[in-house]
Amino acid sequence: MPELILVPTPIGNLDDITLRAIKVLQSADLIFAEDTRVTKKLLNHLGIQKMVMPFHAHNEHKVLGSVVDKIKSNETTVLVSDAGTPAISDPGFLLVRAAIEEGIKVSCLPGPTALIPALVASGFPCDRFCFEGFLPHKKGRQTKLIQLAQEERTVVLYESPHRLTKCLGQIEEFFGAERRVCVVRELSKIYEEYKRGPVTEVKKWYEDHPPKGEIVIIIEGKDEK
C-alpha cells in the first residue's frame, strides 16, 4: 500500500534531525521538497542520495494531481519543507487532503517546529494558546488584529524580519502599549535570541537593532479580569 510520510526537518541546527526521520529518508522511494536545494543540503549532510522533486506554494495547485499519481506508484513517498513540520505555515495541507481522498495512507513524524519551543520558553502560559502563523499582509489584517486583541489565550505569530517592527507597532496600536510580548529569533541557531517585555520596549529595541533570521512573536493573552 502506498504511503505518504510527512517528515519534520531541523529549523536551524541540523543535529535536531531525529533518528527515525533519518531512517524514513533513507528508505523513501521519492522525496517532495519545498526547495530541493535546501533539502539536498540536508540529505548530503546525512549521506543520503535520493530523488528530490519540488512541491511548494507556487506549484502545489498545478502539480497536485501528478504528485498524487507518483505517490500511488511508489511504496514510500516523503514530504518535507525547508524547515520544521510540513503544512504548518508551509505547503502540505492540500497534498495530505488529496492523498486521504485517494485512500493513500498518510502519517507524520513528530519533530521540529518553531512555535512550540518559542512558546514554552516565552514565560507566558502555554497550557492554552492560539496559533495564527503569518497574519494576512493586507486584506483582513486589521480585522484579525482586533479579534486577537481580545484573545485570552497566549497568541503565537510568525513574522519576517523586514516586517517585524511594523507588526510590533500594530500590536502596540490594537493590543495596547503595555501588552507583553516575547520575540524569538533564530531558534536552535548560534544567535538564538529572546526579547521579552512590553511591546513598546521590544519594538524600540528592534528599531535600533534591525533583526535577521526566522522570527516567532508570542503575545500575552488579555487579562481575564
C-alpha positions in Angstrom: 0.0 0.0 0.0 1.5 3.4 -0.9 2.2 5.7 1.9 2.9 9.5 2.3 5.0 10.4 5.3 5.5 14.0 6.4 9.0 14.3 7.9 9.9 17.4 10.0 13.3 18.8 9.4 15.6 20.9 11.6 14.6 24.6 11.9 18.3 25.6 12.2 20.6 23.2 13.9 21.0 20.1 11.7 21.7 18.0 14.8 17.9 18.3 15.6 17.0 15.7 13.0 15.6 12.6 14.7 16.9 9.0 14.2 13.5 8.0 12.9 13.4 10.8 10.4 16.8 9.7 9.1 15.6 6.1 8.7 12.5 7.2 6.8 14.5 9.5 4.5 16.9 6.6 3.8 14.1 4.2 2.9 12.0 6.7 0.8 11.4 5.9 -2.8 10.8 9.6 -3.6 11.0 12.9 -1.7 9.0 16.0 -2.4 10.5 19.2 -1.0 9.6 22.9 -0.7 13.1 23.9 -2.0 15.1 21.0 -3.5 18.4 22.8 -2.9 17.7 23.2 0.8 16.7 19.5 1.1 19.6 18.2 -0.9 21.9 20.1 1.5 20.4 18.3 4.4 20.5 14.9 2.6 24.2 15.5 1.7 24.8 16.2 5.4 23.2 12.9 6.3 25.0 11.0 3.5 21.6 10.2 1.8 21.2 10.1 -2.0 17.6 10.2 -3.1 15.4 11.6 -5.9 14.1 15.0 -4.8 11.2 16.8 -6.6 9.7 20.2 -6.0 6.4 20.8 -4.2 6.0 24.3 -3.0 3.4 27.1 -2.6 3.9 28.3 -6.2 3.2 25.0 -7.9 1.1 22.9 -5.4 -2.2 23.5 -7.1 -0.8 22.9 -10.6 1.1 19.7 -9.8 -1.2 18.2 -7.1 -2.8 15.5 -9.4 0.5 14.4 -10.8 2.1 14.2 -7.3 -0.7 12.0 -6.0 -0.2 9.7 -9.0 3.5 9.5 -8.2 2.7 8.6 -4.6 0.4 5.8 -5.8 3.2 4.4 -7.9 5.7 4.2 -5.1 5.7 2.4 -1.7 7.0 5.2 0.4 6.9 8.9 -0.5 8.2 11.6 1.8 7.2 15.3 2.0 9.5 17.8 3.7 9.5 21.6 3.9 12.6 23.8 4.2 12.4 23.7 8.0 10.1 22.3 10.6 6.9 20.3 10.1 5.3 20.4 6.6 1.8 22.0 6.4 2.5 24.3 9.4 2.7 27.7 7.6 4.2 25.7 4.7 2.9 23.7 1.8 1.4 20.3 2.6 -2.3 20.5 3.6 -3.6 20.2 0.0 -1.5 17.2 -0.6 -2.4 15.5 2.6 -6.1 16.1 1.9 -5.9 14.8 -1.7 -3.9 11.7 -0.6 -6.5 10.8 2.1 -9.3 11.2 -0.5 -7.5 8.8 -2.8 -7.2 6.2 0.0 -3.4 6.7 0.5 -2.0 6.0 3.9 -0.8 9.3 5.5 1.4 9.7 8.6 3.5 12.5 10.1 6.6 12.0 12.3 6.9 14.1 15.4 9.7 16.6 15.2 10.9 20.2 15.0 8.6 23.1 14.7 9.4 26.7 15.7 6.2 27.6 17.5 6.4 25.1 20.4 10.0 25.9 21.8 9.3 29.6 21.3 6.0 29.4 23.2 7.4 27.2 26.1 10.4 29.5 26.6 8.5 32.7 26.4 7.4 32.7 30.0 3.7 33.1 29.0 1.0 30.5 29.8 1.3 27.6 27.3 -1.5 25.3 28.5 -3.8 27.0 26.1 -2.7 29.1 23.1 -3.8 30.4 19.7 -1.5 29.9 16.7 -2.1 32.2 13.8 1.0 31.7 11.7 1.6 34.6 9.4 -1.1 37.3 9.5 -2.6 38.5 6.2 -0.4 41.2 4.7 -3.3 43.4 3.6 -6.9 42.3 3.3 -8.3 41.2 6.7 -5.2 42.1 8.7 -6.8 44.8 10.8 -9.8 42.7 11.5 -7.7 39.8 12.6 -5.6 42.1 14.9 -8.8 43.5 16.5 -10.0 39.9 17.1 -6.7 38.7 18.6 -6.5 41.7 20.9 -9.5 40.2 22.8 -7.9 36.7 22.9 -7.4 35.5 26.5 -5.1 32.7 25.4 -1.4 33.3 24.5 -1.1 34.2 20.8 1.7 32.8 18.6 2.6 34.5 15.3 5.2 34.1 12.6 6.8 37.2 11.1 9.5 38.1 8.6 12.4 40.2 9.8 11.7 43.1 7.5 8.1 43.3 8.7 8.8 42.8 12.4 8.8 46.4 13.6 5.6 47.2 11.6 3.9 44.2 13.2 5.0 45.2 16.7 3.7 48.7 16.0 0.3 47.3 15.1 0.3 45.1 18.2 1.0 48.2 20.2 -1.9 50.0 18.5 -4.5 47.3 18.8 -3.4 45.4 22.0 -2.1 48.4 24.0 1.4 49.7 24.7 1.8 47.6 27.9 0.8 44.2 26.4 3.8 42.0 27.0 5.4 40.1 24.1 8.3 37.8 23.5 10.1 38.0 20.2 12.1 34.8 19.5 14.7 34.9 16.8 16.9 32.2 15.1 15.7 29.3 17.2 18.3 26.5 17.6 21.0 28.5 15.9 24.1 30.2 17.3 22.5 33.6 17.5 19.2 32.4 19.2 17.6 35.4 20.9 14.7 36.2 23.2 13.5 39.7 23.8 10.7 40.0 26.4 8.8 42.9 27.7 6.0 45.5 27.0 5.5 45.7 23.2 6.6 49.3 23.1 10.0 48.5 24.6 10.6 45.5 22.4 9.6 47.5 19.3 12.1 50.2 20.2 14.8 47.5 20.6 14.3 46.2 17.1 14.0 49.7 15.6 17.6 50.2 17.0 18.8 46.7 16.2 17.3 45.6 12.8 16.7 41.8 13.0 17.7 39.0 10.8 16.6 35.4 10.6 13.4 33.5 11.4 11.1 35.1 13.9 8.3 34.0 16.2 6.2 36.5 18.2 4.5 35.4 21.4 1.8 37.7 22.8 0.5 37.6 26.3 -3.3 36.9 26.4 -5.7 39.6 27.5 -6.2 39.8 31.3 -9.4 37.8 32.1 -10.4 40.3 34.8 
